[in-house]
């Protein structure tokens, strides 16, 4: 399967058989300068309905939107309820973590997780091969908390998302804050990576992608 970072928290995940999943499609606005999403998909997951995560109408191909636990096209999506802040949702509301498996690779998209995971939540997530991890802070967990969450879940591959760069000027940190002191970091010049269940790294590898849009 292939994972392409479109930008922000939006990824296009394509299975070997051609099923296409887009996570958290954004709407470009001031301070979020990624290009318009022009990809088609069969399925769209939405962690919460803020403008930078729930723009399902931008996705082509009449996809089915998944906002809770569901099975679509033979893929089981497990939604885990969390919060968008550290105050039990009082500041920014709720957030859903989505866990699903594509071609034997177990993917976890944390959405706009705003707090550390409890042991119970980590157990509910279970085994993770690829962790799509917000690292920018302010609206989500910051670099230090993201590091702790990664250590809890022990994924094979971490792909950072939701961080400041030339196309996102939100008041959040860049990815380098999260990468500081980390080993096994792979900064790619591409927006897409191909992963196979039988060739995942033995130890956690951080893969930094370039936005496609």
C-alpha positions, 0 to 999 in steps of 0.5 A, a space after each residue: 500500500 501507498 501513503 501520500 501526505 496531501 498536507 496538514 492531517 490529510 493523507 491519501 492511502 491506496 491499497 494494492 487493489 486500488 481502494 483509496 482512503 483520504 483522512 481529514 480533508 482540509 479546506 484551504 484558508 488564510 494561514 493554511 495554504 496547501 492546495 485544493 484537494 483534487 484527489 478522488 477516494 472511496 472512503 474519507 475518515 473525519 476525526 472531527 468536523 473543523 474546517 481543516 479536517 472535515 472538508 469531505 465535499 472537496 474529495 472527488 468520486 462520491 466517497 463514503 464518509 466515516 465518522 465512527 466505527 464502521 466497515 466499508 469495502 471490507 476495511 474495518 475502521 475502529 473509532 476511539 473517542 478522545 478530546 481536541 484539548 487537555 480540558 476534556 473537550 471544553 476548549 475545542 470539543 471531541 476528537 476521534 482516533 481511527 485505526 484500520 488495516 490496509 494490506 496487512 499494515 495497521 494504520 492509526 490516525 490520531 486526528 487532532 489529539 489534544 492530550 496524552 493517551 491513557 493506558 486504556 486508550 493505548 490498549 484500545 488502539 492496540 498494535 500499530 504499524 504506521 502512526 500518523 502523528 500530530 506534533 505541532 502543539 497548540 491545537 494538538 499535542 506538542 512535540 514532547 507529548 507526541 514523543 510519549 504517545 509514540 513510545 506508548 504505541 510503539 509503531 514501526 513507522 511514524 509519519 508526523 503531521 499537523 506542523 508548521 511549514 511554508 504552507 501552514 502558518 498556524 501558531 504551531 511548531 515545526 517538525 524539527 521540534 519533534 525530531 530533536 534527539 531522535 534516531 532513525 529519522 528519514 526525511 524524504 523529498 517525496 510526498 509518498 511512501 510505499 509500505 509492505 507488511 513483510 518489510 516494516 522496520 524492526 525499530 521505530 522509524 520516523 518518515 518525514 514526507 513533503 506535502 503533495 499539495 
